[in-house]
Structure formats: structure tokens, C-alpha cells
Amino acid sequence: MKALIAALFASTMATSAAVAQYAPFNETGVTMGHWHLVSHDVAVNKKLFMGMGGRDVAAATVQFPGARINLNLGNEPPGKGGTIGSAVNHVGFIVNNVQARVAEWKAAGVPVLPGNNNRLDQAFVETPDGVRIEILEDKAQAAPIQHEHIHFFLTEAEIPKAVAWYAKTFGGKAGTRNNQPVVDVPGAQLRFAKADAPQAKTRGRVLDHIGFDVKDHAAFVRKIEAEGIKLDEPVRKNETTGTIITYITDPWGTRIELVQRGQ
């Protein structure tokens, strides 16, 4: 009996830990889910993300508080092009001490670039295949590192439209940060900056798409279809895990996976 209780407790704790890796759903039933890379070298990228404090959860997946990083996409060939030049210019983590984390990461072999104008509260990491990652600091943060933002680069005229689209579609809260427009969703801040020309679509690049987890996939799909959003492909379910997915593409070229997690 004690062994059974211990096993049940361990299972419950494991499930709780997995759930705790994501922010709670908002009123629209949305939370940040993942970045999805089509890596040139899965092993190299996995080592980099684990060197930054990620947790090994699968052969090609690394988990951070707030989001997971998927490192390949079935049998698709490696992506062509990094984040710079695409609609998602870069992605970001926040840490409790930039200089302490940078020292740890460098010791683990992670290539770290200095912050803009040598800011000590900012740094950058770039994967060998071109995914640019901004690192920012919040000294009050309990976790050493957690997911923080996705930064879109759009032409100036399109930014207000994108802010309204993301706020409406995902139940985000529109606001500003450093006088720049943002939309907050659980687990991520979506940031928008000016580009001089339209940027490339993310599909087929190393960072192929981003993903949001939804609480009720069928209900969410009904909602967005009623708003005129078309699915890129039919909804499908993994009968083994119970996970349900489909994809949409925003009007500016960012591919987005919609996931209802199963097991």
C-alpha cells in the first residue's frame, strides 16, 4: 500500500510539475505554448538550450518555465534562414541576473553576445542556424530563467492592425512597453517593432512557427473561424496522446500552431 501511495504521489507531482511549466489559461482559454524550430543540427541546438537551463523532456524538446522549444518538425528539411529578416525577428527569455547567467552559459559552451551598447542587464544568444534570442533581466524573479517575449517586426502601418488582431484572436491585453506597442498573453509578451519593408513569412525558416496552447480546441477553432480566420490544415488528433493540433497563419506571415495538450 505504501508503495502504491508513493507511486501515485510521484505521478501527481510529475503531472503538477509539467502543468506548472506553463502559465494559466486566460479567459479566452489561451496560454503560451512553444517555439518550433526546424534545426540544422538538433543535438547542437539541444545542448545550447540545456546549457541555458532548459530541461530535457524529449529527444527533440527542451522545456523552460513558460514555454517549450521543439527542435525538429517531423521529416521536414532544415529551415532556410534565421529569425532576422522574418516576421518574428527574435524571441526572448528573462533571467534573474544577466551577468550570472551569462557566466554559467559561457562555461557550458553557449555563445553569448553582449547587450546593446554593452548594457549589463541585456545579452543575446544566437543559435548556429540563426535563431536570435534576447536575454533581459528581472532581479525580483524567482526562477533563474523563464520565457518572456516574441518580437515581431512589421511595417509601421501594419503594427496597429497586428496589435488588434493578436488581442482579439488570443484574448491578449494591449498596452505599451518603453513606448512600444505590446500584447500580453499568459506566458509571453508579444512585442511589435517597425521594419522598413515587409518581412519574410516564418514558414520554412529555422523558426518555422510559434505555438499557443488552448484549453478547448474545438471551441477555440469555432471562435476564430467565426472571426474569419481560416485554418491552414484540418484539425488532427494524436490518438495515443490525445493531443489536438492545427495551424493558422497571421496576416503578416507568422505561422501559429494551436495545441490542446493531451498526456
N, C-alpha and C positions, 0 to 999 in steps of 0.2 A: 504494500500500500504506500509506504514511504517513497519507494522508487517511482510509483505511478504519479504521486503528487509532485515529486521533484521534476519528473518529465513534463507534466502539464504546466508547471510553473516556468520551466525553461522555455517551453513552446510559447507561452503567453508573453514572457519577457522578450523573446525574439521578435514576435509579432509587433509588440509595442514599440520596440526599438526601430523596426522597419517603418512603422507608421510615423514615428517621431521624426524621421528624416525629412518629412515634408510639412510645409505649413498647412494649417487647417483650411478647408474649403471656404470660399467667400459665399455670399448669398446667392450668387449665380451658380454655385457648385463647381468652382474652378480653383486650382492651385498650380503653382509652377511644377513642371514635371522633369524635363530633361533638355540637354543639348544632344543632338545626334550627329556624330562625325562619321565620315567615310574615310578613315585614316589611310595614309600611305603605309604606315607600319603600326599595327595595333599594339605590339609589345612595347615599342618605344614610347608611344603616347600613354599607355597604361602606366609605365614606370614613371613618367613625368607627373601624371595626376596623383599617383600614390605618393610620390615624393613631396607633393604639396599637401598631403594629409588626407587624401581620399581613401575610402575603404573599398577593398576588393570584394565585390559581391557576385561577379560572374566573369567568365573568360574574357569578355569584351565590355565590361561595365564597371565603372568606379562611382561610388556613392559619396556625396557630400551632404551636409545638412542643407536642406532646401532644394536640392536637385541632384539628379544623377547624370553621368556622362556616358553615353553609349558610343562605342569606338568603331563599330562597323555596321553595315546595313545589308544584311544578307550576303549575296554573292556579287553585289554591285562593285564596279571597279573603283579605285581610289578617286577622291574628288579632285577636280581641276580648279585650283585657285583657292587661296585662303580667304579670310574674312574681309580684309581690306579690299575695297572695290565692290563689295556686295552690300545688299540692303542691311544685313547685320554686320556692321563694321568691326565690332568686338563684343565680348562678353565680360562679365566681371564677378570677382569674389570680394568679400570684405573680411578682414582679419583683425585680431585684437592688438597686433603690434607688427607693423610692416617690417621694421628692421630686424626684429627677432625671427619672424617667419622667413625673411629673405636669407638670413644666415643659415637657417636649418635647410632650406631648399637648395641653396648652393652646395651645402655639404652632401646633399642627396643627389647632386648632379643635375639639378633643374636649372636651365639657363634663365637668368633673371636680368631684365633691363631696368635701368633707373627710371624714376618718375620724371614727369615733365619739369624742366628747369631744376632738376635734381631735388625735387620735393622728397622729403623723408617719409611722408605719410602716403606715398603712392609708389607703385612699381608696376612693371609689365612682365608678363611671361608670354612667349610666343612658341607654339609647338613647331617642330621641324617642318610640318606641312602647312604652316601659315595661319593657324587659329590664334588670334591676338586676344590676350586676357588681361584686363586691367585689375590691379590689386589696390584696394583702398583700405582705410583704417578707421576702426571704431574702438577706442580703448575701453569702452564700457561693455563691450561684447563678451559674453562668457565663453563662447566657442572660439577655438583658435582660428577657424576659417568656416565661412558659410557662403552659399550662393547669394549674389547681390543684385546684378543687373544685366540687361541686354540692351545694347546701344545701337539703334537704327540710324542710318544716315540717309536722309531724303532731301529732295529739293524743297526750298523754303515754302513754296505754295502748297505742297502736299503735307507738311507737318501737321497743321490743324486738322486736316481730314483724317490722318492716321491716328492722332490722339483720340478723336471722337470715335473712330472705328474700334480701336482696342478697348476703350472704356465701355462702349456699348456691347461689343461681342463677348467680352470676358468679365464684365461686371467690375472693371477696374475703376480706380479713383483718380481722376485727372488732377494734376497740380503742377508745381514747378520745383525745380532744384537748381540752385545757382542761376536763377533767372532763365532756365531752360525747361521746356515742357516735359512732363513725365506722366506715366500712368502706373499706379501701384496696383499690383495683384499679389495675392499671398505668395511669399517666397521669392518675389522678384520685383524690381522696379524697371519698367520699360522706359527707356530714355530716347530722346529724339534730337538729332543734331542736323545742321544744314550741310548739304552736299551741293556742289556746283552743277552737277548733272545727275540724271537718274542712274542708280547703281544696278549692278547685275543681280539677277534672281539668285536665291541661295541654292536651288535645286541643282545637284550635280557638283557642287563645290565641296570642300572638305567639311565645312559645317553646312550640311545639307538642309537641316531643319531644326527648329526648336519644338518642344512639346509641352502641352498643358495637360494635366490630369483633370478629369471631370468626374463628378460624383455619380451622375446618372447620364450615361452616354446617349441613350435614346432620347431622353428629354432635351439634352443639350443640342443634339442634331436637329430635333424638331424646331427648337428656338432659332437656331441660326439659319435654317432653311426658310423659315417664315420671314426672316430679315433679308432674304435674297442671296444668301451665301450658298454657293454650290460646292458640293464635295468633289474632291479630286478623284476619288475612287469609292466603290461601295464599302460600307461598313463590314468589317470581318471580325470574327471571334476565334481566339485560340481555345479549342475545346478542352485542351489539357489544363491550361492555367485559368481559363475564364476571362482573360484579358480581351478587351474590345477596343479596336482602333479604327480610325480613318484619318484622312488628311484634307486640309484646305490650304489655299494659298492666299495671303492677304493681297490687296490691290497693288502693292508696291514690290511684290516678288519674294516675300519671305514665306517659305513652306512651313506649315504648322501641323504637327501630329496631335490628334485628340485621343486621349487614352483613358479608359476606365480600367484600373488595375484589378486583376484577379488575385491569384495566390501570390 
